[in-house]
């Protein structure tokens, strides 16, 4: 008994010493290790900010979705086939595939992600053992007027499966819209369920901020519908149309055709995501004559009524340039050169102005310079250095060939004429709100290009393009109510193969602003590669009529008076 007692005392004292060692010396270290095994950090997702039109209508919002999961180790083997059979029609998955997932020796397995509220409701009614869901959010875009599209998809872009904005506003403002995810500590109970430590998140999520835009949903729908109809009518390859507020530079509508469904971006052709309005470089053709006339008028090189003998051709460095109708026009005014869109007259104007002033004028209007438009994917090709240009290159540039620009660069340039000679930075977002921060108002950059008097003179010359008998913009007339108030210019540029050889394809365009006496809106319509007989393959016959339809919509929408 004495020996046993001694052994017991030694064991008790040894155990006590060990307990003191674990509790006192190693206690903090072991406690931290235990917590690290039990406590987990979970992410608290931030709600992505909304994108709104100028009236507060939601263009890009969020809808609740559900990720469906299973705890296979909690589902009896005898129940797996039955549950898979019941889940199959709800999740639109094969029953045998679900059986394989439910058979895995795991505590957690995703079955389907991004499911609708209707699916969640069906799951609740089934009340299956080991099946649950996690609520989240998915980006949603409203339907567009063209079947198979969402409204303003080209200007909005989309959000991918990883929550990253792609293209358009979603890409450009991704960091603003996405906010900042939060973090929260949880400990798992005996059943593996997360239990929040404390009454509040350790780091709350910061929701994304909202974008207030200058887009008008009604006009946007009209532009998309009318542009698509015209491209289909002439069997063109694509089209682009942009409408801008003259004074603010805010984009009222922006459309490309063909377009896509941003809600189903994963199944859409990737080529449709490229926004031609900011990404596609093209030769603007005779729309570029607006800039040629602006520079010459501003330097008092020409006047609208000044005349000269237009012979129908001019030779520069051995190259002969002719007018579109291949005939001489005799003694005509500068007004008629613009109204009938004569290349030879434009070349003479460039030569009279001088090479360096002509080049500087193009740069002042923004050709070769980024516009600063707040959309992802913008392209730009600088003009060659002046020292590298040959006279023939300057001659062709006078009528919009031989240099490239993007549609938004060209519209911003023409808009400067409408805005009294002041170039204004085009933009889509007017204010950034929410996110617990003060509202940020967007202030576009501006600079004067030509005098207000020159802008007024050129505006009236552009009215003649639409109104005078034989003017190339006749299809844009809205008579008699708006006679004298639509200022426009047609363009038909030949398409190069990239090596200086021009084929039969054309890019047809029409630019306008109105009312000419007090401009409010400017626009540019482009129809690419129309497949119609050559006489109708011009901006006068496809882009101008489309612009007229949109103009009428703007007049009705904003109750404009001539």
Secondary structure, DSSP 4 states (H G I P E B T S, - for coil): -HHHHHHHHHHHHHHHHHHHIIIIISHHHHHHHHHHHHEEEEEEPPPPPPEE-TTS-EEEEEEEEEEEEE-GGGS-GGGHHHHHHHHHHHHT--HHHHHHHHHSS-S-EEEEEEE-HHHHHHHHHH--TTEEEEEEEEEEEPBPSSTT-BTTHHHH-EE-TTS-EESHHHHHTHHHHH-B-EEEEEEE-TTS-EEESSSS-SB--BPPPEEEES--HHHHHHHHHHHHHHHHHTT-SEEEEEEEETTT-BEEEEEEES---GGGGGGS-GGGGS-HHHH-EE--GGGGHHHHHHHHHHTTS--TT-EEEE-SEEEETTEEEE-TT-S--EEEEHHHHHHTT-HHHHHHHHHHH-HHHHHHHHHHTTTTS----SSBT----PPPPGGG--HHHHHHHTTT-SS-EEHHHHHHHHHHHHTTTEEE--BSEEEEE-TTS--EE----EEE-S-HHHHHHHHHHHHHHHHSTT-TTGGG--TTTTTT--EEEEEEEEEE-SSS-EEEEEEEEEEEEE-TTS--EEEEEEEES--S-GGG-STTTTHHHHHHHHHHHHHHHHT---
